[in-house]
Amino acid sequence: MPRSIESDTFAADHVCHSNFQGSALKMEAVGATRIFQRSTVKRGLKYAHYYGDGDSKGFISVKDTYGKDSVTKYECIGHVQKRVGARLRKLKSKNKYLSGKGKLTDSFIDRLQNYYGIAVRSNVGNLSGLQQNVIAALFHCSSSVEKPRHGQCPIGKDSWCYYQRALSCGKKPNENIKAYQMKY
């Protein structure tokens, strides 16, 4: 893609200066601290929330910026969901007896990961509902034609479980449908 005259001029005139000396691991925490500390001086505001990706170092560096525990941490649901899949895959790689047909396959992990994300997103602020939906997802994903396991799944026409949706509409659930078919 051809560069514009403006970008060439900027590139020729621009000089980058390092604003951090240290390890890459410390860079996020130092950057977050700088942003939070200058918020009152430059913008006249205080950040109340820190949205993280699971790395607690950045949050620990800013949580007391405006007073003890003045900043609340929120986790990105997508990152949490991704970590579930990554940790299950790591567990499977360390324990070869867990992999293979009818066990912890990549497609099974993908389904669990997707349902886990649905459970978290639909139960923000409701810990008992989250726990119930995570357990339901595990049973749902391990369901089969011979042994349907949808008793824990949410009931009703808006359920993420195809089996429970069919029951709520007075239809016979079709267990031959792939268990990972989701409404969402």
MDAnalysis code that builds the backbone (N, CA, C; Angstrom):
import MDAnalysis as mda
import numpy as np

u = mda.Universe.empty(552, n_residues=184, atom_resindex=np.repeat(np.arange(184), 3), trajectory=True)
u.add_TopologyAttr("name", ["N", "CA", "C"] * 184)
u.add_TopologyAttr("resid", np.arange(1, 185))
u.add_TopologyAttr("resname", ["MET", "PRO", "ARG", "SER", "ILE", "GLU", "SER", "ASP", "THR", "PHE", "ALA", "ALA", "ASP", "HIS", "VAL", "CYS", "HIS", "SER", "ASN", "PHE", "GLN", "GLY", "SER", "ALA", "LEU", "LYS", "MET", "GLU", "ALA", "VAL", "GLY", "ALA", "THR", "ARG", "ILE", "PHE", "GLN", "ARG", "SER", "THR", "VAL", "LYS", "ARG", "GLY", "LEU", "LYS", "TYR", "ALA", "HIS", "TYR", "TYR", "GLY", "ASP", "GLY", "ASP", "SER", "LYS", "GLY", "PHE", "ILE", "SER", "VAL", "LYS", "ASP", "THR", "TYR", "GLY", "LYS", "ASP", "SER", "VAL", "THR", "LYS", "TYR", "GLU", "CYS", "ILE", "GLY", "HIS", "VAL", "GLN", "LYS", "ARG", "VAL", "GLY", "ALA", "ARG", "LEU", "ARG", "LYS", "LEU", "LYS", "SER", "LYS", "ASN", "LYS", "TYR", "LEU", "SER", "GLY", "LYS", "GLY", "LYS", "LEU", "THR", "ASP", "SER", "PHE", "ILE", "ASP", "ARG", "LEU", "GLN", "ASN", "TYR", "TYR", "GLY", "ILE", "ALA", "VAL", "ARG", "SER", "ASN", "VAL", "GLY", "ASN", "LEU", "SER", "GLY", "LEU", "GLN", "GLN", "ASN", "VAL", "ILE", "ALA", "ALA", "LEU", "PHE", "HIS", "CYS", "SER", "SER", "SER", "VAL", "GLU", "LYS", "PRO", "ARG", "HIS", "GLY", "GLN", "CYS", "PRO", "ILE", "GLY", "LYS", "ASP", "SER", "TRP", "CYS", "TYR", "TYR", "GLN", "ARG", "ALA", "LEU", "SER", "CYS", "GLY", "LYS", "LYS", "PRO", "ASN", "GLU", "ASN", "ILE", "LYS", "ALA", "TYR", "GLN", "MET", "LYS", "TYR"])
u.atoms.positions = np.array([
    [0.843, -1.174, 0.000],
    [0.000, 0.000, 0.000],
    [0.891, 1.241, 0.000],
    [0.690, 2.172, -0.926],
    [1.544, 3.359, -0.998],
    [1.311, 4.281, 0.202],
    [2.382, 4.889, 0.639],
    [2.300, 5.816, 1.771],
    [1.961, 7.204, 1.259],
    [1.289, 7.977, 2.088],
    [0.916, 9.337, 1.692],
    [2.065, 10.298, 1.968],
    [1.995, 11.454, 1.361],
    [3.005, 12.491, 1.578],
    [3.014, 12.909, 3.041],
    [1.805, 12.986, 3.653],
    [1.708, 13.378, 5.057],
    [2.408, 12.377, 5.964],
    [2.210, 11.079, 5.705],
    [2.844, 10.079, 6.567],
    [4.352, 10.068, 6.363],
    [4.810, 10.297, 5.136],
    [6.259, 10.378, 4.896],
    [6.859, 11.568, 5.621],
    [6.172, 12.710, 5.598],
    [6.650, 13.914, 6.281],
    [6.696, 13.679, 7.785],
    [5.624, 13.074, 8.322],
    [5.581, 12.782, 9.758],
    [6.719, 11.842, 10.130],
    [6.897, 10.779, 9.341],
    [7.943, 9.808, 9.649],
    [9.318, 10.450, 9.620],
    [9.547, 11.367, 8.686],
    [10.849, 12.029, 8.578],
    [11.091, 12.973, 9.752],
    [10.044, 13.635, 10.235],
    [10.182, 14.622, 11.306],
    [10.042, 14.032, 12.708],
    [9.473, 12.842, 12.807],
    [9.148, 12.267, 14.116],
    [10.356, 11.571, 14.736],
    [10.559, 11.851, 15.995],
    [11.621, 11.192, 16.746],
    [10.972, 10.525, 17.954],
    [11.137, 9.229, 18.064],
    [10.574, 8.491, 19.199],
    [11.558, 8.492, 20.354],
    [11.014, 8.661, 21.546],
    [11.834, 8.624, 22.752],
    [11.286, 7.535, 23.653],
    [12.170, 6.793, 24.234],
    [11.760, 5.755, 25.169],
    [11.228, 6.422, 26.429],
    [10.078, 5.963, 26.896],
    [9.530, 6.532, 28.129],
    [9.443, 5.481, 29.232],
    [10.126, 4.352, 29.012],
    [10.130, 3.304, 30.025],
    [11.445, 2.537, 29.958],
    [12.038, 2.327, 31.095],
    [13.236, 1.498, 31.206],
    [12.913, 0.380, 32.181],
    [13.040, -0.836, 31.743],
    [12.760, -1.971, 32.603],
    [12.269, -3.140, 31.784],
    [11.794, -4.161, 32.478],
    [11.351, -5.374, 31.793],
    [9.972, -5.174, 31.168],
    [9.693, -5.964, 30.162],
    [8.393, -5.908, 29.500],
    [7.273, -6.285, 30.465],
    [7.570, -7.138, 31.428],
    [6.563, -7.541, 32.411],
    [6.092, -6.369, 33.272],
    [6.977, -5.419, 33.524],
    [6.628, -4.271, 34.363],
    [5.986, -3.137, 33.566],
    [6.097, -3.193, 32.240],
    [5.646, -2.084, 31.410],
    [4.152, -1.807, 31.569],
    [3.311, -2.843, 31.596],
    [1.865, -2.636, 31.720],
    [1.517, -1.965, 33.044],
    [2.111, -2.439, 34.116],
    [1.820, -1.865, 35.433],
    [2.271, -0.408, 35.514],
    [3.438, -0.119, 34.998],
    [3.947, 1.259, 35.033],
    [3.077, 2.161, 34.160],
    [2.705, 1.681, 32.981],
    [1.841, 2.465, 32.093],
    [0.486, 2.747, 32.720],
    [-0.125, 1.731, 33.333],
    [-1.427, 1.921, 33.991],
    [-1.310, 2.929, 35.128],
    [-0.254, 2.818, 35.908],
    [-0.040, 3.749, 37.018],
    [0.066, 5.185, 36.510],
    [0.831, 5.387, 35.454],
    [0.988, 6.738, 34.898],
    [-0.352, 7.295, 34.419],
    [-1.125, 6.478, 33.730],
    [-2.429, 6.926, 33.210],
    [-3.363, 7.306, 34.355],
    [-3.440, 6.467, 35.385],
    [-4.337, 6.734, 36.505],
    [-3.878, 7.959, 37.299],
    [-2.570, 8.098, 37.512],
    [-2.068, 9.231, 38.304],
    [-2.269, 10.566, 37.591],
    [-2.133, 10.591, 36.294],
    [-2.278, 11.871, 35.581],
    [-3.747, 12.211, 35.295],
    [-4.663, 11.289, 35.579],
    [-6.079, 11.537, 35.276],
    [-6.636, 12.727, 36.055],
    [-6.241, 12.890, 37.290],
    [-6.759, 14.015, 38.080],
    [-6.104, 15.325, 37.657],
    [-4.830, 15.303, 37.367],
    [-4.098, 16.507, 36.987],
    [-4.506, 16.986, 35.595],
    [-4.488, 16.080, 34.629],
    [-4.747, 16.474, 33.232],
    [-6.223, 16.523, 32.868],
    [-7.050, 15.699, 33.503],
    [-8.450, 15.601, 33.102],
    [-9.443, 15.963, 34.202],
    [-8.964, 16.061, 35.420],
    [-9.853, 16.377, 36.533],
    [-10.833, 15.248, 36.831],
    [-10.397, 14.020, 36.602],
    [-11.288, 12.883, 36.868],
    [-10.522, 11.764, 37.551],
    [-11.298, 10.877, 38.147],
    [-10.735, 9.689, 38.791],
    [-11.386, 8.464, 38.152],
    [-10.551, 7.543, 37.762],
    [-11.072, 6.289, 37.214],
    [-11.593, 5.431, 38.364],
    [-12.780, 4.885, 38.203],
    [-13.361, 4.055, 39.244],
    [-13.175, 2.565, 38.952],
    [-12.972, 2.226, 37.676],
    [-12.895, 0.824, 37.274],
    [-11.638, 0.542, 36.462],
    [-11.141, -0.650, 36.629],
    [-10.007, -1.146, 35.864],
    [-10.482, -2.401, 35.153],
    [-10.464, -2.387, 33.849],
    [-10.874, -3.553, 33.072],
    [-9.627, -4.321, 32.685],
    [-9.512, -5.545, 33.198],
    [-8.292, -6.315, 33.012],
    [-8.457, -7.538, 32.142],
    [-7.311, -8.104, 31.831],
    [-7.276, -9.295, 31.004],
    [-6.783, -10.498, 31.793],
    [-6.869, -10.428, 33.095],
    [-6.447, -11.533, 33.943],
    [-5.092, -11.301, 34.589],
    [-4.334, -10.346, 34.080],
    [-3.042, -10.018, 34.653],
    [-3.276, -9.059, 35.817],
    [-2.975, -9.491, 37.000],
    [-3.289, -8.667, 38.174],
    [-2.235, -7.606, 38.459],
    [-1.083, -7.647, 37.816],
    [-0.030, -6.677, 38.110],
    [-0.467, -5.247, 37.792],
    [-1.155, -5.065, 36.677],
    [-1.642, -3.733, 36.321],
    [-2.637, -3.219, 37.336],
    [-3.554, -4.061, 37.751],
    [-4.566, -3.650, 38.722],
    [-3.946, -3.342, 40.084],
    [-3.054, -4.200, 40.531],
    [-2.417, -3.986, 41.831],
    [-1.715, -2.633, 41.867],
    [-1.171, -2.220, 40.720],
    [-0.448, -0.944, 40.688],
    [-1.380, 0.274, 40.739],
    [-2.675, 0.119, 40.455],
    [-3.587, 1.280, 40.427],
    [-4.711, 1.228, 41.454],
    [-4.902, 0.120, 42.130],
    [-6.093, -0.043, 42.978],
    [-6.194, 0.971, 44.113],
    [-5.074, 1.498, 44.556],
    [-5.072, 2.462, 45.656],
    [-4.683, 3.868, 45.194],
    [-4.809, 4.160, 43.920],
    [-4.368, 5.441, 43.352],
    [-5.016, 6.637, 44.042],
    [-6.298, 6.581, 44.321],
    [-7.028, 7.728, 44.889],
    [-7.415, 7.490, 46.342],
    [-6.853, 6.485, 46.963],
    [-7.195, 6.086, 48.321],
    [-7.294, 4.573, 48.361],
    [-7.346, 4.021, 49.557],
    [-7.368, 2.563, 49.699],
    [-8.541, 1.942, 48.934],
    [-8.220, 0.991, 48.061],
    [-9.209, 0.247, 47.261],
    [-10.180, 1.179, 46.529],
    [-9.666, 2.258, 45.990],
    [-10.519, 3.237, 45.306],
    [-10.891, 2.829, 43.884],
    [-10.209, 1.833, 43.352],
    [-10.474, 1.370, 41.989],
    [-10.939, -0.086, 42.053],
    [-12.003, -0.393, 41.315],
    [-12.566, -1.743, 41.274],
    [-12.116, -2.445, 40.004],
    [-11.792, -3.714, 40.143],
    [-11.328, -4.483, 38.990],
    [-12.484, -5.243, 38.344],
    [-12.535, -5.185, 37.030],
    [-13.467, -5.977, 36.237],
    [-12.662, -6.806, 35.248],
    [-13.055, -8.037, 35.081],
    [-12.366, -8.917, 34.135],
    [-13.087, -8.903, 32.804],
    [-12.348, -8.954, 31.743],
    [-12.913, -9.089, 30.408],
    [-13.413, -10.525, 30.273],
    [-14.701, -10.697, 30.027],
    [-15.297, -12.028, 29.948],
    [-14.654, -12.855, 28.839],
    [-14.355, -12.225, 27.736],
    [-13.710, -12.945, 26.636],
    [-12.365, -13.529, 27.034],
    [-11.589, -12.766, 27.828],
    [-10.294, -13.268, 28.284],
    [-10.476, -14.411, 29.284],
    [-11.457, -14.283, 30.157],
    [-11.732, -15.353, 31.121],
    [-12.138, -16.613, 30.368],
    [-13.004, -16.467, 29.403],
    [-13.469, -17.591, 28.597],
    [-12.286, -18.256, 27.871],
    [-11.411, -17.447, 27.324],
    [-10.243, -17.962, 26.608],
    [-9.321, -18.737, 27.555],
    [-9.160, -18.221, 28.783],
    [-8.293, -18.907, 29.751],
    [-8.842, -20.272, 30.132],
    [-10.176, -20.404, 30.194],
    [-10.773, -21.699, 30.509],
    [-10.334, -22.731, 29.463],
    [-10.473, -22.371, 28.189],
    [-10.069, -23.280, 27.119],
    [-8.580, -23.570, 27.155],
    [-7.765, -22.550, 27.376],
    [-6.315, -22.731, 27.405],
    [-5.900, -23.663, 28.539],
    [-6.524, -23.493, 29.689],
    [-6.153, -24.337, 30.837],
    [-6.619, -25.778, 30.655],
    [-7.777, -25.970, 30.030],
    [-8.224, -27.339, 29.747],
    [-7.301, -28.013, 28.735],
    [-6.869, -27.266, 27.725],
    [-5.939, -27.822, 26.732],
    [-4.591, -28.169, 27.370],
    [-4.134, -27.327, 28.273],
    [-2.880, -27.592, 28.976],
    [-3.019, -28.838, 29.847],
    [-4.150, -28.961, 30.541],
    [-4.416, -30.133, 31.365],
    [-4.412, -31.398, 30.512],
    [-5.054, -31.314, 29.344],
    [-5.116, -32.458, 28.435],
    [-3.722, -32.838, 27.933],
    [-2.900, -31.852, 27.640],
    [-1.554, -32.151, 27.125],
    [-0.659, -32.768, 28.202],
    [-0.878, -32.396, 29.451],
    [-0.079, -32.953, 30.546],
    [-0.543, -34.350, 30.960],
    [-1.815, -34.654, 30.717],
    [-2.395, -35.934, 31.120],
    [-2.949, -36.634, 29.885],
    [-2.132, -37.444, 29.260],
    [-2.506, -38.090, 27.994],
    [-3.744, -38.976, 28.128],
    [-4.026, -39.489, 29.314],
    [-5.197, -40.332, 29.499],
    [-6.508, -39.544, 29.385],
    [-6.421, -38.214, 29.391],
    [-7.621, -37.387, 29.252],
    [-8.024, -37.165, 27.797],
    [-7.110, -37.431, 26.859],
    [-7.426, -37.155, 25.455],
    [-7.873, -38.418, 24.742],
    [-8.576, -38.204, 23.651],
    [-9.065, -39.319, 22.844],
    [-10.575, -39.279, 22.723],
    [-11.092, -40.173, 21.923],
    [-12.529, -40.212, 21.666],
    [-13.304, -40.433, 22.967],
    [-14.334, -39.612, 23.147],
    [-15.170, -39.716, 24.337],
    [-14.552, -39.081, 25.567],
    [-13.438, -38.404, 25.382],
    [-12.768, -37.764, 26.513],
    [-12.644, -36.270, 26.240],
    [-11.574, -35.670, 26.692],
    [-11.387, -34.227, 26.577],
    [-10.785, -33.877, 25.212],
    [-11.619, -33.855, 24.193],
    [-11.170, -33.527, 22.841],
    [-11.187, -32.013, 22.657],
    [-10.528, -31.546, 21.596],
    [-10.527, -30.107, 21.323],
    [-11.935, -29.586, 21.070],
    [-12.773, -30.357, 20.365],
    [-14.137, -29.885, 20.105],
    [-14.956, -29.838, 21.397],
    [-14.725, -30.772, 22.308],
    [-15.413, -30.754, 23.595],
    [-14.973, -29.528, 24.400],
    [-13.681, -29.237, 24.382],
    [-13.163, -28.053, 25.080],
    [-13.755, -26.791, 24.473],
    [-13.842, -26.728, 23.140],
    [-14.449, -25.565, 22.483],
    [-15.886, -25.367, 22.942],
    [-16.647, -26.460, 23.018],
    [-18.044, -26.354, 23.460],
    [-18.123, -25.880, 24.904],
    [-17.321, -26.476, 25.777],
    [-17.313, -26.053, 27.181],
    [-16.946, -24.579, 27.303],
    [-15.947, -24.171, 26.544],
    [-15.493, -22.787, 26.574],
    [-16.607, -21.843, 26.126],
    [-17.307, -22.188, 25.065],
    [-18.408, -21.349, 24.581],
    [-19.549, -21.273, 25.592],
    [-19.941, -22.408, 26.140],
    [-21.015, -22.400, 27.129],
    [-20.595, -21.681, 28.404],
    [-19.325, -21.777, 28.766],
    [-18.834, -21.056, 29.934],
    [-18.992, -19.553, 29.715],
    [-18.643, -19.084, 28.522],
    [-18.814, -17.668, 28.196],
    [-20.265, -17.236, 28.289],
    [-21.171, -18.075, 27.796],
    [-22.612, -17.774, 27.880],
    [-23.036, -17.703, 29.347],
    [-22.566, -18.654, 30.146],
    [-22.929, -18.684, 31.568],
    [-22.479, -17.412, 32.272],
    [-21.265, -16.976, 31.995],
    [-20.746, -15.773, 32.652],
    [-21.515, -14.539, 32.194],
    [-21.697, -14.402, 30.882],
    [-22.374, -13.210, 30.344],
    [-23.822, -13.101, 30.815],
    [-24.489, -14.230, 30.999],
    [-25.898, -14.169, 31.391],
    [-26.093, -14.169, 32.899],
    [-25.002, -14.158, 33.667],
    [-25.126, -14.162, 35.124],
    [-24.205, -13.161, 35.795],
    [-23.968, -12.020, 35.159],
    [-23.119, -10.997, 35.748],
    [-23.758, -10.540, 37.064],
    [-22.996, -10.613, 38.129],
    [-23.493, -10.211, 39.440],
    [-24.334, -11.267, 40.144],
    [-24.450, -12.456, 39.571],
    [-25.279, -13.517, 40.148],
    [-24.423, -14.771, 40.284],
    [-23.676, -14.882, 41.371],
    [-22.736, -15.976, 41.555],
    [-23.428, -17.336, 41.561],
    [-24.546, -17.465, 42.268],
    [-25.218, -18.770, 42.316],
    [-25.761, -19.159, 40.939],
    [-26.268, -18.193, 40.188],
    [-26.721, -18.476, 38.823],
    [-25.570, -18.891, 37.927],
    [-24.420, -18.237, 38.096],
    [-23.231, -18.593, 37.325],
    [-22.807, -20.018, 37.628],
    [-22.737, -20.362, 38.902],
    [-22.336, -21.714, 39.299],
    [-23.294, -22.747, 38.716],
    [-24.584, -22.477, 38.805],
    [-25.599, -23.392, 38.282],
    [-25.446, -23.565, 36.768],
    [-25.202, -22.461, 36.046],
    [-25.073, -22.539, 34.592],
    [-23.786, -23.222, 34.153],
    [-22.706, -23.068, 34.905],
    [-21.455, -23.744, 34.568],
    [-21.631, -25.255, 34.725],
    [-22.276, -25.669, 35.800],
    [-22.550, -27.098, 36.009],
    [-23.476, -27.618, 34.907],
    [-24.499, -26.838, 34.573],
    [-25.426, -27.223, 33.500],
    [-24.685, -27.393, 32.185],
    [-23.750, -26.509, 31.893],
    [-22.979, -26.589, 30.650],
    [-22.163, -27.871, 30.592],
    [-21.569, -28.252, 31.714],
    [-20.788, -29.482, 31.756],
    [-21.675, -30.696, 31.476],
    [-22.828, -30.762, 32.127],
    [-23.752, -31.864, 31.868],
    [-24.249, -31.834, 30.431],
    [-24.614, -30.643, 29.958],
    [-25.146, -30.478, 28.600],
    [-24.134, -30.982, 27.568],
    [-22.884, -30.590, 27.720],
    [-21.857, -30.975, 26.750],
    [-21.523, -32.460, 26.809],
    [-21.766, -33.081, 27.942],
    [-21.484, -34.514, 28.058],
    [-22.721, -35.370, 27.769],
    [-23.777, -34.750, 27.326],
    [-25.015, -35.447, 26.991],
    [-24.844, -36.279, 25.718],
    [-25.618, -37.330, 25.609],
    [-25.587, -38.165, 24.407],
    [-27.001, -38.655, 24.099],
    [-27.156, -39.288, 22.952],
    [-28.460, -39.849, 22.576],
    [-28.884, -40.876, 23.615],
    [-27.931, -41.720, 24.010],
    [-28.230, -42.777, 24.978],
    [-28.482, -42.227, 26.382],
    [-27.825, -41.137, 26.703],
    [-27.938, -40.588, 28.051],
    [-28.050, -39.064, 27.991],
    [-29.263, -38.552, 27.728],
    [-29.441, -37.095, 27.726],
    [-29.247, -36.550, 29.146],
    [-28.513, -35.443, 29.239],
    [-28.204, -34.871, 30.551],
    [-28.523, -33.377, 30.545],
    [-29.796, -33.056, 30.412],
    [-30.205, -31.658, 30.301],
    [-31.032, -31.185, 31.494],
    [-31.062, -31.971, 32.558],
    [-31.849, -31.617, 33.735],
    [-31.380, -30.360, 34.442],
    [-30.115, -30.018, 34.284],
    [-29.568, -28.820, 34.923],
    [-29.696, -27.584, 34.034],
    [-29.972, -27.804, 32.746],
    [-30.024, -26.696, 31.781],
    [-31.208, -25.777, 32.070],
    [-31.059, -24.482, 31.763],
    [-32.177, -23.546, 31.948],
    [-33.372, -23.977, 31.102],
    [-34.561, -23.855, 31.670],
    [-35.763, -24.270, 30.949],
    [-36.412, -23.062, 30.265],
    [-37.262, -23.347, 29.301],
    [-38.008, -22.295, 28.627],
    [-37.588, -22.098, 27.187],
    [-38.389, -21.311, 26.470],
    [-38.146, -21.103, 25.038],
    [-36.914, -20.240, 24.768],
    [-36.412, -19.526, 25.781],
    [-35.227, -18.694, 25.609],
    [-33.953, -19.358, 26.117],
    [-34.041, -20.646, 26.505],
    [-32.877, -21.359, 27.021],
    [-31.813, -21.506, 25.942],
    [-30.554, -21.541, 26.342],
    [-29.481, -21.801, 25.394],
    [-29.430, -23.281, 25.036],
    [-30.148, -24.107, 25.770],
    [-30.165, -25.557, 25.548],
    [-31.260, -25.927, 24.543],
    [-30.838, -26.490, 23.401],
    [-31.811, -26.872, 22.362],
    [-32.811, -27.879, 22.893],
    [-32.387, -28.750, 23.791],
    [-33.246, -29.795, 24.356],
    [-34.382, -29.156, 25.164],
    [-34.007, -28.218, 26.043],
    [-35.015, -27.546, 26.869],
    [-35.907, -26.630, 26.029],
    [-35.347, -26.002, 24.984],
    [-36.175, -25.167, 24.097],
    [-37.236, -26.016, 23.407],
    [-36.834, -27.204, 22.948],
    [-37.792, -28.089, 22.276],
    [-38.899, -28.501, 23.239],
    [-38.538, -28.887, 24.453],
    [-39.545, -29.279, 25.446],
    [-40.524, -28.145, 25.727],
    [-40.021, -26.926, 25.813],
    [-40.886, -25.795, 26.139],
    [-41.869, -25.485, 25.014],
    [-41.534, -25.904, 23.797],
    [-42.424, -25.688, 22.650],
    [-43.312, -26.900, 22.383],
    [-43.233, -27.890, 23.261],
    [-44.049, -29.086, 23.099],
    [-43.535, -30.030, 22.022],
    [-42.282, -29.880, 21.638],
    [-41.691, -30.749, 20.616],
    [-40.825, -31.808, 21.276],
    [-40.583, -32.870, 20.526],
    [-39.690, -33.916, 21.012],
    [-38.256, -33.480, 20.721],
    [-37.438, -33.400, 21.762],
    [-36.051, -32.981, 21.538],
    [-35.310, -33.972, 20.646],
    [-34.524, -33.463, 19.733],
    [-33.758, -34.301, 18.828],
    [-32.322, -34.361, 19.331],
    [-31.980, -35.427, 20.013],
    [-30.628, -35.590, 20.563],
    [-29.600, -35.812, 19.467],
    [-30.044, -36.070, 18.245],
    [-29.081, -36.252, 17.166],
    [-28.473, -34.925, 16.736],
    [-29.106, -33.822, 17.126],
    [-28.535, -32.496, 16.853],
    [-27.257, -32.399, 17.683],
    [-26.242, -31.847, 17.089],
    [-24.978, -31.708, 17.815],
    [-25.218, -30.955, 19.128],
    [-24.642, -31.465, 20.193],
    [-24.853, -30.877, 21.509],
    [-24.332, -29.456, 21.607],
    [-23.465, -29.052, 20.694],
    [-22.898, -27.702, 20.802],
    [-23.743, -26.669, 20.087],
    [-24.884, -27.038, 19.498],
    [-25.715, -26.025, 18.844],
    [-26.297, -25.124, 19.919],
    [-26.003, -23.857, 19.782],
    [-26.423, -22.882, 20.765],
    [-27.348, -21.873, 20.139],
    [-28.167, -21.295, 20.947],
    [-29.044, -20.226, 20.465],
    [-28.262, -18.941, 20.324],
    [-27.256, -18.737, 21.140],
    [-26.538, -17.466, 21.187],
    [-25.248, -17.542, 20.417],
])
